[in-house]
Amino acid sequence: MDRAYSPINSILEQAASIIRRSKEAAGTLKPTESYKRGQIEELISFANSNDLWIDFNHIPTIYLDKGGENEVFYDGAATIYKLNNFEYAGDDLNNFFIRISAHNKFFSNVFIR
């Protein structure tokens, strides 16, 4: 990935690791639907612990659109914010992080952070 975004890459790697560990901890005893719920709870805890939430009440943004999985905002200059609800992630959020990694590798000029 792009070295200019190494702090972001580190956060994404940590989040992906949390997702994988959550699934491994669940093992085969839980149905796959419960993986996603547990993974989301782990990500919320990670975001809370590392102050990673974006407060849109303190950032001037323009609402652009909403799709099945994302709400899209624009800051009026150069930044697009996409809020993802994991609707299309399936039962395992690992796929979401794989998609981000693949996107950043093949479309490095439009980097997802």
C-alpha positions in Angstrom: 0.0 0.0 0.0 1.0 3.6 -0.4 3.5 4.7 2.2 1.9 8.1 2.5 -1.0 6.5 4.3 0.9 4.1 6.6 -1.0 5.2 9.8 -4.3 4.5 8.1 -2.9 1.2 6.8 -2.0 0.3 10.3 -5.5 1.0 11.6 -7.0 -1.0 8.7 -4.6 -3.9 9.4 -5.5 -3.8 13.1 -9.2 -3.8 12.4 -8.9 -6.7 9.9 -6.9 -8.6 12.6 -9.6 -8.0 15.1 -12.2 -9.4 12.7 -10.2 -12.5 12.0 -9.5 -13.1 15.7 -13.2 -12.7 16.5 -14.2 -15.3 13.9 -11.5 -17.7 15.2 -12.7 -17.3 18.8 -16.2 -18.1 17.7 -14.9 -21.3 16.1 -17.5 -23.6 14.6 -19.8 -23.6 17.6 -21.7 -20.5 16.6 -23.8 -20.0 13.4 -22.1 -17.8 10.8 -24.8 -15.0 11.4 -23.3 -14.5 14.8 -19.8 -13.9 13.5 -20.8 -10.6 12.0 -22.6 -9.3 15.1 -19.5 -10.2 17.3 -17.2 -8.7 14.7 -19.2 -5.4 14.7 -19.1 -5.3 18.6 -15.3 -5.8 18.5 -14.9 -3.0 15.9 -17.0 -0.6 18.0 -14.8 -1.4 21.0 -11.7 -0.9 18.9 -13.0 2.5 17.6 -14.0 3.6 21.0 -10.6 2.7 22.5 -8.7 4.5 19.8 -11.0 7.5 19.4 -11.6 6.7 15.7 -15.2 8.0 15.3 -15.8 10.9 12.9 -18.2 13.4 14.4 -20.1 14.9 11.4 -21.5 17.6 13.7 -18.1 19.2 13.7 -17.1 18.7 10.1 -18.7 20.8 7.4 -20.0 18.2 4.9 -22.6 18.0 2.1 -24.8 14.9 2.0 -24.6 13.4 -1.5 -26.4 10.1 -1.7 -27.3 6.9 0.0 -27.0 3.4 -1.5 -27.7 0.0 -0.1 -24.5 -0.1 1.8 -23.1 3.5 2.0 -24.1 7.0 2.8 -21.8 9.5 1.0 -20.7 12.9 2.1 -18.4 15.5 0.6 -16.4 18.2 2.4 -16.7 20.7 -0.5 -13.0 20.5 -1.2 -11.3 17.2 -1.8 -12.6 14.6 0.6 -15.4 12.1 0.2 -16.7 10.3 3.3 -18.5 6.9 2.9 -20.3 5.5 5.9 -20.6 1.8 5.4 -23.2 -0.3 7.2 -21.8 -3.7 6.2 -25.0 -4.7 4.5 -23.2 -6.4 1.6 -20.4 -7.9 3.8 -22.2 -11.2 4.2 -21.9 -13.1 7.4 -18.2 -12.3 7.8 -16.7 -8.8 7.8 -13.3 -10.1 6.7 -14.6 -9.8 3.1 -15.1 -6.0 3.6 -11.4 -5.5 4.6 -10.2 -7.7 1.7 -12.2 -5.5 -0.6 -10.6 -2.3 0.8 -7.1 -3.8 0.5 -7.7 -4.9 -3.1 -9.2 -1.5 -3.9 -6.2 0.3 -2.5 -3.7 -1.9 -4.3 -5.3 -1.7 -7.7 -6.6 1.9 -7.5 -3.9 3.6 -5.4 -4.8 7.0 -7.0 -8.2 6.8 -5.2 -7.2 5.5 -1.8 -9.7 4.4 0.8 -8.9 5.5 4.3 
